[in-house]
Amino acid sequence: MTHTADAAGPPADIDTLVAALAELMPARGQRLVTAESCTGGLIAAACTERAGSSAWFERGYVTYSNAAKHEDLRVGPHLIAAHGAVSAPVVGAMTRGALTLSGAEWAIAVSGVAGPGGGSPDKPVGTVYIGWQQAGASAEVTHHVFDGDRASVRRQTVVCALAGLKQRIERL
């Protein structure tokens, strides 16, 4: 699934999304683990900014390098070699590794090209893959191309990741 920044709708407030997760997750006895590359821990930071987040936030992995994805999350080097770190297969492997290693009930994983450099014709700046996985289920990974500078791409990624988790939990 591919989304552009325009398809994301009006900007969501990160604090509002985190507040909703802070109610939903403990009420269901669920905890979150994050596996972040292009956001460098911003999703985990947004969650843990809220007092009481230890009731539902398990841990966060910042796996910026390919080696970290392999060593910390058990992402197979063959996946990275075949698809690149910014890809649906790698993000799916990141969610699986994070869930397996943490024992949490939900995982969010992100990998992308935040810019200003590093883009390619196939994966221009703003390309981000976001994955969500509930323990015992398959990962869902979406492809996005966000507009703006590095800070904007990273913020849009955080918002989309948190909003996506909220939607998935509410569907259950």
C-alpha beads as a LAMMPS data file, in Angstrom:
LAMMPS data file: protein, C-alpha beads

172 atoms
171 bonds

1 atom types
1 bond types

-500.0 500.0 xlo xhi
-500.0 500.0 ylo yhi
-500.0 500.0 zlo zhi

Masses

1 110.0

Atoms # bond

1 1 1 0.000 0.000 0.000
2 1 1 1.428 3.387 -0.938
3 1 1 0.434 6.660 0.642
4 1 1 1.550 10.204 0.013
5 1 1 1.592 13.016 2.522
6 1 1 -1.617 14.411 1.013
7 1 1 -3.442 11.128 1.628
8 1 1 -2.585 11.256 5.319
9 1 1 -5.207 13.930 6.015
10 1 1 -4.820 16.751 8.498
11 1 1 -1.827 16.590 10.822
12 1 1 -2.566 14.663 13.989
13 1 1 -1.343 15.758 17.381
14 1 1 1.280 13.324 18.674
15 1 1 0.296 13.962 22.301
16 1 1 -3.349 13.147 21.526
17 1 1 -2.360 9.895 19.827
18 1 1 -0.123 8.898 22.736
19 1 1 -2.898 9.762 25.223
20 1 1 -5.272 7.465 23.337
21 1 1 -2.714 4.632 23.334
22 1 1 -2.108 5.223 27.052
23 1 1 -5.774 4.398 27.628
24 1 1 -6.248 1.626 25.053
25 1 1 -3.185 -0.499 25.685
26 1 1 -3.292 -0.938 29.488
27 1 1 -7.062 -1.521 29.335
28 1 1 -6.331 -4.493 27.082
29 1 1 -3.232 -5.623 28.989
30 1 1 -1.019 -4.804 26.003
31 1 1 2.504 -3.426 25.727
32 1 1 4.337 -1.807 22.822
33 1 1 7.848 -2.304 21.479
34 1 1 9.318 -0.038 18.791
35 1 1 12.031 -0.771 16.237
36 1 1 13.143 2.474 14.639
37 1 1 15.597 3.413 11.959
38 1 1 14.854 6.747 10.243
39 1 1 13.080 8.181 13.298
40 1 1 16.016 7.442 15.596
41 1 1 13.860 6.776 18.652
42 1 1 11.296 9.549 18.195
43 1 1 8.356 7.135 18.478
44 1 1 9.701 5.711 21.733
45 1 1 10.427 9.224 22.987
46 1 1 6.877 10.366 22.184
47 1 1 5.464 7.415 24.111
48 1 1 7.736 7.754 27.130
49 1 1 7.236 11.513 27.337
50 1 1 3.900 10.673 28.950
51 1 1 3.961 9.894 32.658
52 1 1 2.823 6.355 33.389
53 1 1 3.973 5.010 30.034
54 1 1 5.762 2.145 31.783
55 1 1 2.321 0.536 32.101
56 1 1 2.187 -0.011 28.337
57 1 1 5.535 0.832 26.728
58 1 1 7.923 -2.133 26.948
59 1 1 11.060 -0.912 25.148
60 1 1 12.448 0.631 22.004
61 1 1 15.194 -0.426 19.636
62 1 1 17.036 2.167 17.567
63 1 1 18.564 0.124 14.778
64 1 1 19.906 2.777 12.465
65 1 1 22.592 0.685 10.797
66 1 1 22.150 -2.546 8.870
67 1 1 24.403 -4.275 11.401
68 1 1 22.136 -3.131 14.245
69 1 1 19.060 -4.456 12.432
70 1 1 20.769 -7.835 12.174
71 1 1 22.414 -7.941 15.604
72 1 1 19.603 -6.413 17.684
73 1 1 16.489 -7.587 15.823
74 1 1 17.716 -10.692 13.981
75 1 1 16.913 -9.253 10.552
76 1 1 18.571 -11.575 8.057
77 1 1 21.416 -9.958 6.117
78 1 1 20.035 -11.675 3.000
79 1 1 16.824 -9.599 3.323
80 1 1 18.788 -6.365 3.524
81 1 1 21.007 -7.398 0.601
82 1 1 18.042 -8.417 -1.548
83 1 1 15.620 -5.584 -0.769
84 1 1 17.569 -2.816 0.972
85 1 1 17.074 -1.605 4.523
86 1 1 14.231 0.645 3.363
87 1 1 11.786 -2.055 2.294
88 1 1 8.662 -3.901 3.341
89 1 1 10.442 -7.247 3.925
90 1 1 13.004 -5.649 6.236
91 1 1 10.405 -3.674 8.203
92 1 1 8.325 -6.828 8.588
93 1 1 11.388 -8.645 9.907
94 1 1 12.017 -5.749 12.301
95 1 1 8.526 -6.075 13.828
96 1 1 8.924 -9.856 14.173
97 1 1 12.325 -9.526 15.815
98 1 1 11.137 -6.826 18.208
99 1 1 8.115 -8.878 19.282
100 1 1 10.136 -12.062 19.720
101 1 1 12.869 -10.418 21.771
102 1 1 10.660 -8.190 23.923
103 1 1 7.604 -10.284 24.696
104 1 1 5.389 -7.246 23.988
105 1 1 1.977 -7.646 22.373
106 1 1 2.426 -4.996 19.661
107 1 1 5.377 -3.781 17.598
108 1 1 5.889 -0.756 15.403
109 1 1 8.861 -0.679 13.034
110 1 1 9.991 2.070 10.657
111 1 1 12.719 2.442 8.060
112 1 1 13.045 5.191 5.518
113 1 1 14.964 7.925 3.747
114 1 1 14.447 11.094 5.792
115 1 1 16.897 13.192 3.774
116 1 1 18.156 15.557 2.770
117 1 1 20.415 13.068 0.955
118 1 1 20.362 9.332 0.538
119 1 1 17.464 9.088 -1.868
120 1 1 17.457 7.220 -5.169
121 1 1 15.090 7.051 -8.147
122 1 1 13.454 3.945 -6.611
123 1 1 13.454 5.302 -3.059
124 1 1 13.414 9.102 -3.106
125 1 1 13.783 11.230 0.004
126 1 1 10.570 10.893 1.990
127 1 1 10.182 7.155 1.301
128 1 1 9.218 5.374 4.506
129 1 1 7.973 1.897 5.325
130 1 1 5.950 1.539 8.521
131 1 1 5.058 -1.819 10.005
132 1 1 2.720 -2.928 12.755
133 1 1 2.412 -6.395 14.165
134 1 1 0.404 -7.924 16.944
135 1 1 1.898 -10.972 18.622
136 1 1 0.632 -14.096 16.904
137 1 1 -0.372 -12.266 13.717
138 1 1 1.394 -11.265 10.513
139 1 1 3.030 -7.892 10.068
140 1 1 1.216 -5.182 8.118
141 1 1 3.633 -2.888 6.294
142 1 1 2.691 0.268 4.406
143 1 1 4.758 2.363 2.011
144 1 1 4.676 6.154 2.215
145 1 1 6.288 9.046 0.400
146 1 1 6.183 12.038 2.727
147 1 1 6.886 15.608 1.617
148 1 1 9.098 18.115 3.368
149 1 1 12.478 18.357 5.002
150 1 1 14.092 15.792 7.308
151 1 1 12.259 16.975 10.425
152 1 1 8.925 16.939 8.598
153 1 1 9.438 13.431 7.185
154 1 1 10.360 12.124 10.619
155 1 1 7.387 13.830 12.300
156 1 1 4.966 12.509 9.686
157 1 1 6.396 9.033 10.239
158 1 1 5.822 9.244 14.004
159 1 1 2.248 10.463 13.519
160 1 1 1.444 7.799 10.945
161 1 1 2.988 5.023 13.054
162 1 1 1.073 5.999 16.203
163 1 1 -2.196 6.637 14.354
164 1 1 -1.863 3.281 12.608
165 1 1 -1.363 1.476 15.905
166 1 1 -4.360 3.231 17.433
167 1 1 -6.545 2.247 14.461
168 1 1 -5.410 -1.370 14.593
169 1 1 -6.062 -1.688 18.312
170 1 1 -9.493 -0.071 17.985
171 1 1 -10.453 -2.569 15.250
172 1 1 -10.063 -5.497 17.648

Bonds

1 1 1 2
2 1 2 3
3 1 3 4
4 1 4 5
5 1 5 6
6 1 6 7
7 1 7 8
8 1 8 9
9 1 9 10
10 1 10 11
11 1 11 12
12 1 12 13
13 1 13 14
14 1 14 15
15 1 15 16
16 1 16 17
17 1 17 18
18 1 18 19
19 1 19 20
20 1 20 21
21 1 21 22
22 1 22 23
23 1 23 24
24 1 24 25
25 1 25 26
26 1 26 27
27 1 27 28
28 1 28 29
29 1 29 30
30 1 30 31
31 1 31 32
32 1 32 33
33 1 33 34
34 1 34 35
35 1 35 36
36 1 36 37
37 1 37 38
38 1 38 39
39 1 39 40
40 1 40 41
41 1 41 42
42 1 42 43
43 1 43 44
44 1 44 45
45 1 45 46
46 1 46 47
47 1 47 48
48 1 48 49
49 1 49 50
50 1 50 51
51 1 51 52
52 1 52 53
53 1 53 54
54 1 54 55
55 1 55 56
56 1 56 57
57 1 57 58
58 1 58 59
59 1 59 60
60 1 60 61
61 1 61 62
62 1 62 63
63 1 63 64
64 1 64 65
65 1 65 66
66 1 66 67
67 1 67 68
68 1 68 69
69 1 69 70
70 1 70 71
71 1 71 72
72 1 72 73
73 1 73 74
74 1 74 75
75 1 75 76
76 1 76 77
77 1 77 78
78 1 78 79
79 1 79 80
80 1 80 81
81 1 81 82
82 1 82 83
83 1 83 84
84 1 84 85
85 1 85 86
86 1 86 87
87 1 87 88
88 1 88 89
89 1 89 90
90 1 90 91
91 1 91 92
92 1 92 93
93 1 93 94
94 1 94 95
95 1 95 96
96 1 96 97
97 1 97 98
98 1 98 99
99 1 99 100
100 1 100 101
101 1 101 102
102 1 102 103
103 1 103 104
104 1 104 105
105 1 105 106
106 1 106 107
107 1 107 108
108 1 108 109
109 1 109 110
110 1 110 111
111 1 111 112
112 1 112 113
113 1 113 114
114 1 114 115
115 1 115 116
116 1 116 117
117 1 117 118
118 1 118 119
119 1 119 120
120 1 120 121
121 1 121 122
122 1 122 123
123 1 123 124
124 1 124 125
125 1 125 126
126 1 126 127
127 1 127 128
128 1 128 129
129 1 129 130
130 1 130 131
131 1 131 132
132 1 132 133
133 1 133 134
134 1 134 135
135 1 135 136
136 1 136 137
137 1 137 138
138 1 138 139
139 1 139 140
140 1 140 141
141 1 141 142
142 1 142 143
143 1 143 144
144 1 144 145
145 1 145 146
146 1 146 147
147 1 147 148
148 1 148 149
149 1 149 150
150 1 150 151
151 1 151 152
152 1 152 153
153 1 153 154
154 1 154 155
155 1 155 156
156 1 156 157
157 1 157 158
158 1 158 159
159 1 159 160
160 1 160 161
161 1 161 162
162 1 162 163
163 1 163 164
164 1 164 165
165 1 165 166
166 1 166 167
167 1 167 168
168 1 168 169
169 1 169 170
170 1 170 171
171 1 171 172
